[in-house]
Amino acid sequence: MDCDTCANYSYDEEYEEYVCDVNMDEDDFMRLLAHQRESCPYYQNADEYLVVRKQM
């Protein structure tokens, strides 16, 4: 997974590192850890021009 291009990947000044900023509860987090996935179900492309390029 390439977290660098995810819209949910943001810098946390308290931890002084990048974190995945997705609002999920403990059950969602445990399900995410329990399943081996090739891609993150919470991934959102941070490229705001992606839609415009698809229209061309």
All heavy atoms as a GROMACS GRO file, in nm:
protein
  474
    1MET      N    1   0.083  -0.118   0.000
    1MET     CA    2   0.000   0.000   0.000
    1MET      C    3   0.087   0.125   0.000
    1MET      O    4   0.188   0.129   0.068
    1MET     CB    5  -0.089   0.001   0.123
    1MET     CG    6  -0.198  -0.102   0.122
    1MET     SD    7  -0.306  -0.092   0.263
    1MET     CE    8  -0.217  -0.198   0.375
    2ASP      N    9   0.046   0.221  -0.075
    2ASP     CA   10   0.121   0.346  -0.082
    2ASP      C   11   0.046   0.454  -0.005
    2ASP      O   12  -0.039   0.524  -0.058
    2ASP     CB   13   0.140   0.387  -0.228
    2ASP     CG   14   0.235   0.503  -0.240
    2ASP    OD1   15   0.306   0.533  -0.142
    2ASP    OD2   16   0.240   0.564  -0.347
    3CYS      N   17   0.079   0.466   0.122
    3CYS     CA   18   0.009   0.563   0.209
    3CYS      C   19   0.040   0.707   0.172
    3CYS      O   20  -0.039   0.797   0.202
    3CYS     CB   21   0.049   0.540   0.354
    3CYS     SG   22  -0.005   0.381   0.419
    4ASP      N   23   0.153   0.731   0.107
    4ASP     CA   24   0.193   0.869   0.075
    4ASP      C   25   0.092   0.940  -0.014
    4ASP      O   26   0.082   1.062  -0.010
    4ASP     CB   27   0.329   0.870   0.006
    4ASP     CG   28   0.440   0.824   0.098
    4ASP    OD1   29   0.420   0.827   0.221
    4ASP    OD2   30   0.546   0.785   0.047
    5THR      N   31   0.016   0.868  -0.094
    5THR     CA   32  -0.081   0.931  -0.184
    5THR      C   33  -0.222   0.928  -0.128
    5THR      O   34  -0.316   0.966  -0.197
    5THR     CB   35  -0.080   0.862  -0.321
    5THR    OG1   36  -0.116   0.725  -0.304
    5THR    CG2   37   0.057   0.873  -0.387
    6CYS      N   38  -0.239   0.884  -0.004
    6CYS     CA   39  -0.372   0.873   0.056
    6CYS      C   40  -0.414   1.006   0.119
    6CYS      O   41  -0.335   1.070   0.190
    6CYS     CB   42  -0.374   0.764   0.162
    6CYS     SG   43  -0.538   0.737   0.233
    7ALA      N   44  -0.538   1.044   0.099
    7ALA     CA   45  -0.590   1.168   0.157
    7ALA      C   46  -0.601   1.159   0.309
    7ALA      O   47  -0.604   1.261   0.377
    7ALA     CB   48  -0.726   1.200   0.097
    8ASN      N   49  -0.606   1.038   0.364
    8ASN     CA   50  -0.618   1.018   0.508
    8ASN      C   51  -0.484   1.017   0.580
    8ASN      O   52  -0.479   1.005   0.702
    8ASN     CB   53  -0.690   0.887   0.538
    8ASN     CG   54  -0.831   0.887   0.487
    8ASN    OD1   55  -0.902   0.985   0.498
    8ASN    ND2   56  -0.871   0.776   0.429
    9TYR      N   57  -0.375   1.027   0.507
    9TYR     CA   58  -0.240   1.021   0.563
    9TYR      C   59  -0.196   1.163   0.597
    9TYR      O   60  -0.170   1.244   0.509
    9TYR     CB   61  -0.147   0.957   0.461
    9TYR     CG   62  -0.016   0.906   0.514
    9TYR    CD1   63  -0.012   0.813   0.616
    9TYR    CD2   64   0.104   0.948   0.459
    9TYR    CE1   65   0.109   0.764   0.662
    9TYR    CE2   66   0.224   0.901   0.505
    9TYR     CZ   67   0.227   0.808   0.606
    9TYR     OH   68   0.345   0.760   0.652
   10SER      N   69  -0.190   1.196   0.726
   10SER     CA   70  -0.160   1.333   0.766
   10SER      C   71  -0.053   1.335   0.876
   10SER      O   72  -0.034   1.237   0.947
   10SER     CB   73  -0.286   1.404   0.813
   10SER     OG   74  -0.341   1.337   0.924
   11TYR      N   75   0.010   1.450   0.890
   11TYR     CA   76   0.117   1.466   0.988
   11TYR      C   77   0.056   1.499   1.124
   11TYR      O   78  -0.023   1.592   1.138
   11TYR     CB   79   0.214   1.577   0.946
   11TYR     CG   80   0.336   1.585   1.034
   11TYR    CD1   81   0.436   1.492   1.021
   11TYR    CD2   82   0.348   1.685   1.130
   11TYR    CE1   83   0.550   1.499   1.101
   11TYR    CE2   84   0.461   1.692   1.211
   11TYR     CZ   85   0.561   1.598   1.196
   11TYR     OH   86   0.672   1.603   1.276
   12ASP      N   87   0.093   1.424   1.226
   12ASP     CA   88   0.048   1.447   1.363
   12ASP      C   89   0.161   1.512   1.440
   12ASP      O   90   0.266   1.452   1.462
   12ASP     CB   91   0.009   1.314   1.427
   12ASP     CG   92  -0.057   1.332   1.563
   12ASP    OD1   93  -0.013   1.420   1.640
   12ASP    OD2   94  -0.151   1.257   1.593
   13GLU      N   95   0.140   1.637   1.480
   13GLU     CA   96   0.246   1.712   1.548
   13GLU      C   97   0.276   1.655   1.686
   13GLU      O   98   0.388   1.665   1.734
   13GLU     CB   99   0.208   1.859   1.557
   13GLU     CG  100   0.206   1.927   1.423
   13GLU     CD  101   0.173   2.074   1.431
   13GLU    OE1  102   0.170   2.129   1.542
   13GLU    OE2  103   0.151   2.133   1.324
   14GLU      N  104   0.177   1.596   1.752
   14GLU     CA  105   0.199   1.540   1.885
   14GLU      C  106   0.294   1.420   1.879
   14GLU      O  107   0.384   1.406   1.960
   14GLU     CB  108   0.066   1.496   1.946
   14GLU     CG  109   0.078   1.440   2.086
   14GLU     CD  110  -0.058   1.404   2.144
   14GLU    OE1  111  -0.159   1.464   2.103
   14GLU    OE2  112  -0.061   1.316   2.232
   15TYR      N  113   0.273   1.331   1.781
   15TYR     CA  114   0.360   1.214   1.764
   15TYR      C  115   0.482   1.244   1.679
   15TYR      O  116   0.574   1.162   1.671
   15TYR     CB  117   0.282   1.098   1.703
   15TYR     CG  118   0.175   1.043   1.793
   15TYR    CD1  119   0.040   1.055   1.759
   15TYR    CD2  120   0.206   0.978   1.911
   15TYR    CE1  121  -0.059   1.004   1.840
   15TYR    CE2  122   0.108   0.927   1.994
   15TYR     CZ  123  -0.024   0.940   1.958
   15TYR     OH  124  -0.123   0.891   2.039
   16GLU      N  125   0.479   1.356   1.607
   16GLU     CA  126   0.586   1.397   1.516
   16GLU      C  127   0.612   1.292   1.408
   16GLU      O  128   0.725   1.259   1.375
   16GLU     CB  129   0.714   1.429   1.592
   16GLU     CG  130   0.700   1.548   1.685
   16GLU     CD  131   0.829   1.582   1.758
   16GLU    OE1  132   0.926   1.505   1.751
   16GLU    OE2  133   0.831   1.690   1.821
   17GLU      N  134   0.504   1.241   1.353
   17GLU     CA  135   0.512   1.145   1.243
   17GLU      C  136   0.380   1.144   1.166
   17GLU      O  137   0.280   1.199   1.211
   17GLU     CB  138   0.545   1.005   1.294
   17GLU     CG  139   0.440   0.946   1.384
   17GLU     CD  140   0.480   0.811   1.440
   17GLU    OE1  141   0.599   0.779   1.445
   17GLU    OE2  142   0.390   0.738   1.480
   18TYR      N  143   0.380   1.081   1.050
   18TYR     CA  144   0.259   1.070   0.970
   18TYR      C  145   0.176   0.953   1.021
   18TYR      O  146   0.229   0.849   1.059
   18TYR     CB  147   0.294   1.049   0.822
   18TYR     CG  148   0.338   1.177   0.757
   18TYR    CD1  149   0.471   1.214   0.755
   18TYR    CD2  150   0.244   1.260   0.697
   18TYR    CE1  151   0.511   1.333   0.696
   18TYR    CE2  152   0.283   1.379   0.638
   18TYR     CZ  153   0.416   1.414   0.638
   18TYR     OH  154   0.454   1.531   0.579
   19VAL      N  155   0.045   0.973   1.023
   19VAL     CA  156  -0.048   0.871   1.069
   19VAL      C  157  -0.167   0.863   0.973
   19VAL      O  158  -0.196   0.957   0.902
   19VAL     CB  159  -0.100   0.901   1.212
   19VAL    CG1  160   0.011   0.895   1.313
   19VAL    CG2  161  -0.171   1.033   1.218
   20CYS      N  162  -0.234   0.750   0.977
   20CYS     CA  163  -0.357   0.733   0.900
   20CYS      C  164  -0.470   0.791   0.983
   20CYS      O  165  -0.502   0.741   1.091
   20CYS     CB  166  -0.381   0.587   0.870
   20CYS     SG  167  -0.528   0.560   0.770
   21ASP      N  168  -0.532   0.896   0.934
   21ASP     CA  169  -0.633   0.970   1.008
   21ASP      C  170  -0.773   0.928   0.965
   21ASP      O  171  -0.847   1.004   0.904
   21ASP     CB  172  -0.611   1.120   0.987
   21ASP     CG  173  -0.693   1.204   1.081
   21ASP    OD1  174  -0.734   1.154   1.186
   21ASP    OD2  175  -0.716   1.322   1.047
   22VAL      N  176  -0.809   0.804   0.996
   22VAL     CA  177  -0.941   0.750   0.962
   22VAL      C  178  -1.018   0.730   1.091
   22VAL      O  179  -0.966   0.676   1.189
   22VAL     CB  180  -0.928   0.616   0.888
   22VAL    CG1  181  -1.064   0.554   0.866
   22VAL    CG2  182  -0.858   0.635   0.757
   23ASN      N  183  -1.142   0.776   1.092
   23ASN     CA  184  -1.226   0.761   1.210
   23ASN      C  185  -1.287   0.621   1.210
   23ASN      O  186  -1.381   0.594   1.136
   23ASN     CB  187  -1.334   0.869   1.210
   23ASN     CG  188  -1.415   0.869   1.337
   23ASN    OD1  189  -1.378   0.804   1.434
   23ASN    ND2  190  -1.525   0.940   1.336
   24MET      N  191  -1.232   0.532   1.293
   24MET     CA  192  -1.286   0.396   1.304
   24MET      C  193  -1.286   0.355   1.451
   24MET      O  194  -1.206   0.402   1.529
   24MET     CB  195  -1.208   0.299   1.218
   24MET     CG  196  -1.068   0.267   1.266
   24MET     SD  197  -0.987   0.140   1.171
   24MET     CE  198  -0.909   0.236   1.045
   25ASP      N  199  -1.377   0.265   1.484
   25ASP     CA  200  -1.382   0.218   1.622
   25ASP      C  201  -1.292   0.095   1.639
   25ASP      O  202  -1.230   0.049   1.543
   25ASP     CB  203  -1.526   0.190   1.666
   25ASP     CG  204  -1.594   0.082   1.583
   25ASP    OD1  205  -1.525   0.010   1.509
   25ASP    OD2  206  -1.717   0.070   1.594
   26GLU      N  207  -1.286   0.041   1.758
   26GLU     CA  208  -1.197  -0.072   1.787
   26GLU      C  209  -1.234  -0.195   1.706
   26GLU      O  210  -1.146  -0.269   1.662
   26GLU     CB  211  -1.202  -0.106   1.936
   26GLU     CG  212  -1.135  -0.001   2.023
   26GLU     CD  213  -1.142  -0.038   2.170
   26GLU    OE1  214  -1.156  -0.157   2.203
   26GLU    OE2  215  -1.133   0.055   2.251
   27ASP      N  216  -1.363  -0.219   1.686
   27ASP     CA  217  -1.406  -0.336   1.608
   27ASP      C  218  -1.358  -0.326   1.464
   27ASP      O  219  -1.311  -0.424   1.406
   27ASP     CB  220  -1.558  -0.350   1.612
   27ASP     CG  221  -1.610  -0.383   1.750
   27ASP    OD1  222  -1.535  -0.445   1.829
   27ASP    OD2  223  -1.725  -0.346   1.780
   28ASP      N  224  -1.373  -0.209   1.403
   28ASP     CA  225  -1.324  -0.189   1.266
   28ASP      C  226  -1.173  -0.209   1.258
   28ASP      O  227  -1.123  -0.270   1.164
   28ASP     CB  228  -1.358  -0.048   1.216
   28ASP     CG  229  -1.506  -0.028   1.193
   28ASP    OD1  230  -1.578  -0.128   1.171
   28ASP    OD2  231  -1.549   0.088   1.197
   29PHE      N  232  -1.102  -0.158   1.357
   29PHE     CA  233  -0.956  -0.171   1.358
   29PHE      C  234  -0.914  -0.317   1.370
   29PHE      O  235  -0.823  -0.362   1.300
   29PHE     CB  236  -0.898  -0.089   1.473
   29PHE     CG  237  -0.749  -0.087   1.475
   29PHE    CD1  238  -0.677  -0.027   1.373
   29PHE    CD2  239  -0.679  -0.145   1.580
   29PHE    CE1  240  -0.539  -0.025   1.374
   29PHE    CE2  241  -0.541  -0.144   1.582
   29PHE     CZ  242  -0.471  -0.084   1.479
   30MET      N  243  -0.980  -0.394   1.454
   30MET     CA  244  -0.946  -0.535   1.470
   30MET      C  245  -0.977  -0.614   1.343
   30MET      O  246  -0.902  -0.702   1.304
   30MET     CB  247  -1.020  -0.595   1.590
   30MET     CG  248  -0.971  -0.542   1.723
   30MET     SD  249  -0.791  -0.548   1.746
   30MET     CE  250  -0.764  -0.722   1.750
   31ARG      N  251  -1.088  -0.581   1.276
   31ARG     CA  252  -1.120  -0.647   1.149
   31ARG      C  253  -1.014  -0.614   1.044
   31ARG      O  254  -0.976  -0.700   0.964
   31ARG     CB  255  -1.258  -0.605   1.099
   31ARG     CG  256  -1.371  -0.686   1.159
   31ARG     CD  257  -1.501  -0.662   1.084
   31ARG     NE  258  -1.552  -0.526   1.107
   31ARG     CZ  259  -1.631  -0.493   1.207
   31ARG    NH1  260  -1.671  -0.582   1.293
   31ARG    NH2  261  -1.673  -0.368   1.220
   32LEU      N  262  -0.968  -0.491   1.044
   32LEU     CA  263  -0.865  -0.450   0.948
   32LEU      C  264  -0.735  -0.528   0.973
   32LEU      O  265  -0.671  -0.574   0.879
   32LEU     CB  266  -0.839  -0.300   0.960
   32LEU     CG  267  -0.737  -0.240   0.865
   32LEU    CD1  268  -0.783  -0.253   0.721
   32LEU    CD2  269  -0.711  -0.096   0.900
   33LEU      N  270  -0.697  -0.545   1.099
   33LEU     CA  271  -0.575  -0.618   1.132
   33LEU      C  272  -0.588  -0.768   1.109
   33LEU      O  273  -0.491  -0.835   1.075
   33LEU     CB  274  -0.536  -0.592   1.277
   33LEU     CG  275  -0.494  -0.450   1.311
   33LEU    CD1  276  -0.462  -0.441   1.460
   33LEU    CD2  277  -0.376  -0.407   1.229
   34ALA      N  278  -0.708  -0.823   1.127
   34ALA     CA  279  -0.729  -0.967   1.116
   34ALA      C  280  -0.726  -1.017   0.972
   34ALA      O  281  -0.690  -1.132   0.946
   34ALA     CB  282  -0.861  -1.006   1.181
   35HIS      N  283  -0.761  -0.933   0.877
   35HIS     CA  284  -0.767  -0.974   0.737
   35HIS      C  285  -0.644  -0.925   0.662
   35HIS      O  286  -0.611  -0.807   0.668
   35HIS     CB  287  -0.893  -0.919   0.670
   35HIS     CG  288  -1.018  -0.979   0.720
   35HIS    ND1  289  -1.064  -0.960   0.848
   35HIS    CD2  290  -1.108  -1.060   0.661
   35HIS    CE1  291  -1.176  -1.025   0.865
   35HIS    NE2  292  -1.206  -1.086   0.753
   36GLN      N  293  -0.582  -1.016   0.592
   36GLN     CA  294  -0.469  -0.978   0.508
   36GLN      C  295  -0.524  -0.924   0.376
   36GLN      O  296  -0.590  -0.994   0.302
   36GLN     CB  297  -0.379  -1.099   0.480
   36GLN     CG  298  -0.314  -1.155   0.604
   36GLN     CD  299  -0.218  -1.056   0.668
   36GLN    OE1  300  -0.155  -0.978   0.598
   36GLN    NE2  301  -0.208  -1.059   0.798
   37ARG      N  302  -0.500  -0.797   0.352
   37ARG     CA  303  -0.551  -0.733   0.230
   37ARG      C  304  -0.434  -0.678   0.149
   37ARG      O  305  -0.333  -0.641   0.204
   37ARG     CB  306  -0.644  -0.617   0.264
   37ARG     CG  307  -0.766  -0.657   0.339
   37ARG     CD  308  -0.842  -0.531   0.377
   37ARG     NE  309  -0.956  -0.564   0.456
   37ARG     CZ  310  -1.081  -0.556   0.414
   37ARG    NH1  311  -1.106  -0.514   0.293
   37ARG    NH2  312  -1.181  -0.588   0.492
   38GLU      N  313  -0.455  -0.672   0.020
   38GLU     CA  314  -0.354  -0.611  -0.066
   38GLU      C  315  -0.372  -0.461  -0.073
   38GLU      O  316  -0.280  -0.388  -0.101
   38GLU     CB  317  -0.360  -0.671  -0.205
   38GLU     CG  318  -0.310  -0.814  -0.207
   38GLU     CD  319  -0.295  -0.865  -0.347
   38GLU    OE1  320  -0.283  -0.784  -0.440
   38GLU    OE2  321  -0.296  -0.987  -0.364
   39SER      N  322  -0.494  -0.414  -0.047
   39SER     CA  323  -0.519  -0.270  -0.050
   39SER      C  324  -0.602  -0.230   0.071
   39SER      O  325  -0.679  -0.308   0.125
   39SER     CB  326  -0.591  -0.232  -0.179
   39SER     OG  327  -0.717  -0.294  -0.181
   40CYS      N  328  -0.586  -0.107   0.111
   40CYS     CA  329  -0.656  -0.054   0.227
   40CYS      C  330  -0.799  -0.017   0.189
   40CYS      O  331  -0.820   0.056   0.091
   40CYS     CB  332  -0.582   0.069   0.280
   40CYS     SG  333  -0.666   0.150   0.416
   41PRO      N  334  -0.898  -0.060   0.266
   41PRO     CA  335  -1.036  -0.025   0.233
   41PRO      C  336  -1.068   0.123   0.259
   41PRO      O  337  -1.170   0.173   0.214
   41PRO     CB  338  -1.120  -0.114   0.325
   41PRO     CG  339  -1.029  -0.147   0.438
   41PRO     CD  340  -0.890  -0.149   0.382
   42TYR      N  341  -0.980   0.192   0.331
   42TYR     CA  342  -1.001   0.333   0.362
   42TYR      C  343  -0.920   0.427   0.274
   42TYR      O  344  -0.919   0.546   0.294
   42TYR     CB  345  -0.966   0.360   0.509
   42TYR     CG  346  -1.050   0.277   0.603
   42TYR    CD1  347  -0.997   0.166   0.666
   42TYR    CD2  348  -1.183   0.310   0.627
   42TYR    CE1  349  -1.073   0.090   0.751
   42TYR    CE2  350  -1.261   0.233   0.712
   42TYR     CZ  351  -1.205   0.124   0.774
   42TYR     OH  352  -1.282   0.048   0.857
   43TYR      N  353  -0.852   0.372   0.174
   43TYR     CA  354  -0.767   0.454   0.086
   43TYR      C  355  -0.852   0.550   0.004
   43TYR      O  356  -0.952   0.512  -0.055
   43TYR     CB  357  -0.685   0.365  -0.007
   43TYR     CG  358  -0.600   0.443  -0.104
   43TYR    CD1  359  -0.477   0.489  -0.064
   43TYR    CD2  360  -0.644   0.470  -0.232
   43TYR    CE1  361  -0.398   0.562  -0.151
   43TYR    CE2  362  -0.566   0.542  -0.320
   43TYR     CZ  363  -0.443   0.588  -0.278
   43TYR     OH  364  -0.366   0.661  -0.365
   44GLN      N  365  -0.811   0.676   0.002
   44GLN     CA  366  -0.872   0.778  -0.083
   44GLN      C  367  -0.760   0.851  -0.154
   44GLN      O  368  -0.669   0.902  -0.088
   44GLN     CB  369  -0.953   0.879  -0.001
   44GLN     CG  370  -1.073   0.822   0.066
   44GLN     CD  371  -1.146   0.926   0.148
   44GLN    OE1  372  -1.102   1.039   0.161
   44GLN    NE2  373  -1.257   0.887   0.206
   45ASN      N  374  -0.767   0.858  -0.283
   45ASN     CA  375  -0.663   0.925  -0.359
   45ASN      C  376  -0.665   1.074  -0.328
   45ASN      O  377  -0.767   1.139  -0.337
   45ASN     CB  378  -0.684   0.901  -0.508
   45ASN     CG  379  -0.564   0.939  -0.589
   45ASN    OD1  380  -0.495   1.034  -0.559
   45ASN    ND2  381  -0.539   0.862  -0.694
   46ALA      N  382  -0.549   1.128  -0.294
   46ALA     CA  383  -0.539   1.270  -0.260
   46ALA      C  384  -0.522   1.359  -0.382
   46ALA      O  385  -0.513   1.480  -0.370
   46ALA     CB  386  -0.420   1.291  -0.165
   47ASP      N  387  -0.520   1.299  -0.500
   47ASP     CA  388  -0.504   1.375  -0.624
   47ASP      C  389  -0.638   1.435  -0.665
   47ASP      O  390  -0.724   1.368  -0.720
   47ASP     CB  391  -0.451   1.284  -0.734
   47ASP     CG  392  -0.420   1.358  -0.862
   47ASP    OD1  393  -0.433   1.482  -0.865
   47ASP    OD2  394  -0.381   1.291  -0.959
   48GLU      N  395  -0.657   1.563  -0.635
   48GLU     CA  396  -0.785   1.627  -0.665
   48GLU      C  397  -0.808   1.650  -0.814
   48GLU      O  398  -0.919   1.681  -0.856
   48GLU     CB  399  -0.796   1.758  -0.589
   48GLU     CG  400  -0.681   1.849  -0.612
   48GLU     CD  401  -0.643   1.931  -0.489
   48GLU    OE1  402  -0.663   1.884  -0.378
   48GLU    OE2  403  -0.594   2.041  -0.509
   49TYR      N  404  -0.707   1.634  -0.896
   49TYR     CA  405  -0.722   1.653  -1.041
   49TYR      C  406  -0.747   1.522  -1.114
   49TYR      O  407  -0.761   1.520  -1.236
   49TYR     CB  408  -0.598   1.721  -1.099
   49TYR     CG  409  -0.578   1.861  -1.044
   49TYR    CD1  410  -0.477   1.888  -0.953
   49TYR    CD2  411  -0.664   1.964  -1.081
   49TYR    CE1  412  -0.461   2.016  -0.902
   49TYR    CE2  413  -0.648   2.092  -1.029
   49TYR     CZ  414  -0.546   2.117  -0.940
   49TYR     OH  415  -0.532   2.242  -0.888
   50LEU      N  416  -0.758   1.411  -1.042
   50LEU     CA  417  -0.779   1.281  -1.104
   50LEU      C  418  -0.909   1.278  -1.184
   50LEU      O  419  -0.912   1.228  -1.296
   50LEU     CB  420  -0.780   1.171  -0.996
   50LEU     CG  421  -0.796   1.030  -1.046
   50LEU    CD1  422  -0.676   0.990  -1.130
   50LEU    CD2  423  -0.813   0.935  -0.928
   51VAL      N  424  -1.014   1.333  -1.130
   51VAL     CA  425  -1.144   1.333  -1.199
   51VAL      C  426  -1.135   1.415  -1.328
   51VAL      O  427  -1.188   1.376  -1.432
   51VAL     CB  428  -1.253   1.390  -1.107
   51VAL    CG1  429  -1.384   1.404  -1.181
   51VAL    CG2  430  -1.269   1.303  -0.985
   52VAL      N  431  -1.066   1.527  -1.324
   52VAL     CA  432  -1.054   1.612  -1.441
   52VAL      C  433  -0.978   1.540  -1.553
   52VAL      O  434  -1.018   1.544  -1.670
   52VAL     CB  435  -0.983   1.745  -1.405
   52VAL    CG1  436  -0.958   1.828  -1.528
   52VAL    CG2  437  -1.064   1.821  -1.302
   53ARG      N  438  -0.873   1.470  -1.518
   53ARG     CA  439  -0.795   1.396  -1.619
   53ARG      C  440  -0.876   1.284  -1.681
   53ARG      O  441  -0.861   1.253  -1.798
   53ARG     CB  442  -0.666   1.342  -1.557
   53ARG     CG  443  -0.561   1.448  -1.540
   53ARG     CD  444  -0.424   1.385  -1.514
   53ARG     NE  445  -0.420   1.310  -1.392
   53ARG     CZ  446  -0.385   1.358  -1.272
   53ARG    NH1  447  -0.351   1.485  -1.261
   53ARG    NH2  448  -0.382   1.282  -1.166
   54LYS      N  449  -0.965   1.221  -1.605
   54LYS     CA  450  -1.048   1.114  -1.659
   54LYS      C  451  -1.150   1.168  -1.759
   54LYS      O  452  -1.194   1.097  -1.849
   54LYS     CB  453  -1.120   1.040  -1.547
   54LYS     CG  454  -1.032   0.947  -1.472
   54LYS     CD  455  -1.112   0.868  -1.373
   54LYS     CE  456  -1.024   0.769  -1.302
   54LYS     NZ  457  -1.099   0.688  -1.206
   55GLN      N  458  -1.190   1.293  -1.745
   55GLN     CA  459  -1.290   1.350  -1.833
   55GLN      C  460  -1.231   1.388  -1.969
   55GLN      O  461  -1.304   1.407  -2.064
   55GLN     CB  462  -1.352   1.475  -1.769
   55GLN     CG  463  -1.435   1.443  -1.648
   55GLN     CD  464  -1.485   1.569  -1.579
   55GLN    OE1  465  -1.445   1.680  -1.613
   55GLN    NE2  466  -1.570   1.552  -1.480
   56MET      N  467  -1.102   1.400  -1.977
   56MET     CA  468  -1.038   1.442  -2.104
   56MET      C  469  -1.034   1.332  -2.205
   56MET      O  470  -1.037   1.225  -2.198
   56MET     CB  471  -0.897   1.493  -2.077
   56MET     CG  472  -0.898   1.615  -1.994
   56MET     SD  473  -0.730   1.669  -1.962
   56MET     CE  474  -0.752   1.841  -1.978
   0.00000   0.00000   0.00000
